Amino acid sequence: MSEAAPITESPSEAERRAGFTAAASAYITWGFLPLYLKLLSMVDVREVLAQRILWAAPSAFIAVFLMSGWRPGLREIATALNPRMIATLALSSAFIFVNWGLYVYLVLNERVIESALAYFLAPLVSVAVGVLFFREKITSPQVIALALALLGVVVQGFALGAPPWAALALCATWSTYAVIRKRAAVPAAVGLLIESLALAPLAAGLLFWAGSEAPLSFTSGWSMALLLAIAGPVTALPLMAFAFGARRVSFTTLGLLQFLAPSLQFATGIAFGEPFTPLRAASFVLIWAGLAFFSWDTLRRARNT
């Protein structure tokens, strides 16, 4: 009897699997990112943000050639350097700059739970944007989910003594960035390279600003310099994995994977001993209930399709 031929995956199925793995790894990395940033708690927020940007550029540059090779990598960069793509990536870089800055600020100021709130809200914000700006139809479970999330934000405001503006801004900037990058037909590493180069002047300005008030932590010793330099790959790798995955999996899959990062961030914040009052717990219960309706409806419609 002859041996059966090996079963091979179709290219599309293989790409979907690779996209799922890449997107999941990105969200898991972001979930544990506060652990890394906590090591930089003594560093000025401006320097941390600037170092993330500046070290992301060489990390992305190396990744382009590791993933594609020298000649194909150069062709990919050259192809992306057209006015339309540059404008698109400049716009996405502006949103990720604000997002990074807010996130670093919240983590270094012991507000990890508040940052988790932002990313729990992100899938529901995507639904609201689709309804308000793209006239997408909304289902009854989605209406319930949005209502519960809105109530949860209101309760969170009472728990904090003020509306959670930082979390809402973090959510808005990330949601906008995700939409822009999903529509930008450019390899993940090339896109990040152009984004980080576009932000490099801002990063240099931040370093000059921080250095004019106190010595930069990067110059305090090799261990701190190495720790700050790691910000490059820590920033670049999950972003490239996300951009790679986002173009290969459905919005449904991407929406469900989004829960990984805030769940891990939330657990990290609790482990760090951040304040978690009963009122604050009630706000998260409302938001989680909304996410449960959202997830159930998303899976139901995916099966029907």
Beta strands, then each sheet from edge to edge (+ up, - down):
end
